[in-house]
Amino acid sequence: MGLVLLERFWERIYMKAYDLILKKRNGDPLGKEELEFLVEGYVKEKIPDYQIAAFLMALFFRGMTSQELTDFTQIMASSGDMMDLSSIPGIKVDKHSTGGVGDKTTLILAPLVAAAGVPVAKVSGRCLGHTGGTIDKLSSIQGFKTELSVKEFLEKVRERGLAVVGQAANLVPADKKLYALRDVTATVDSIPLIASSIMSKKLASGAKGLVLDVKVGKGAFLKTREEARELARAMVDTGNRAGLKTVALLTDMNQPLGKAVGNALEVKEAVATLMGRGPDDLTHLCLALGSHMLVLGGKVKTPERGRKILEEILYSGKGLEKFRELIEGQGGKGEIIDKLELLPLASHIKIYEAPQRGFIKEINALKVGKAAMALGAGREKKEDPIDLSVGIELSKKGGEWVEKGEPLFFLHSNHKHKEEEALEILKDAISLTKEETPTFPLIYEEVY
């Protein structure tokens, strides 16, 4: 008798999931309770993979309304632990990048914004892709603790206005399960699913203001401005509907950001930038993103005023000192700022020289990223090891003139065969022309 009742129970569960899949397949929006049923049922393993896979495919083709997306994102956010930052004075702000090559903006932005008096409680990840995420970069600093208890995390932000930690195991478990399923069902590149994945983690992290850096171009996940704008609009609307004030900037990723690609190399470039000696594009982007963070944090009324404050902090050295505070506050050696040779160093540097003279027409960000990954700077699977010391440094950027034999790339490597593979990729990453050529703008547009 008990077995019969159990079978009937599962029949009802499956039938309801079937009905919701059919409803979404036919293009009808799902209500909040229906979405809760699907997400919670999947997390608690009451609904099987194959039904959620069908739901994801229906969603991929039918999309979501704004209300559906907001409900879905909030349900995902509440599937696990929710960070409560209310004990920290002020309006807490966060920043998220959709990922690119040489993107080390958090290492610069977070100290600058915190030094301006706006608290930054940053939860970051160890990314897949060409180089590691923010947590991997910080892991190249000896002793730096990227894992803190919630109590420690909150204390660090209260004390210093800044902390950066890795994502907790029970933060948005629904997204972890759904992403793994998306990865094997060809539903990763869905705007609603990308938006809900990103924004659910941001809602769960507890900040009240969020600036999104949505990358577009050859080295980005999204190749066209139309796609990037659609994602930015979806995330901004979802954040604002859910009570998280959100702004997005569409920024270029056709060539690498800055000149360093690789974890320890990017930490060095971040330090140089906080000393006021960083690449122009990296400095400009950090000031632009940070100015919006100051607006959302209630520090200033306009981004223009925010930029002036951040420039003062940058060139006075206060941002650099705040970075030192971050490092030492989380157990790292602050002396690396003065002795960059304490960071992991590759055993060998190989120079790739210009095969001819001319203007640099293109430095393909995707190919530079793949070359860095070939050296060991990134990971294809989350369990892959990562070499924090290796990477690529650019000596020139797009639009600049180069003479034949002049260095174009410096490859920091530890293995000869990996170096040779990276060199082959880099040969196709750059193109030269005799005529001066226009470059891509760094910031395409802002989405509110």
Order of alpha helices (4+ residues) and beta strands (2+ residues): alpha-alpha-alpha-alpha-beta-alpha-beta-alpha-alpha-beta-alpha-alpha-beta-alpha-beta-beta-alpha-alpha-alpha-alpha-beta-beta-alpha-beta-beta-beta-alpha-beta-beta
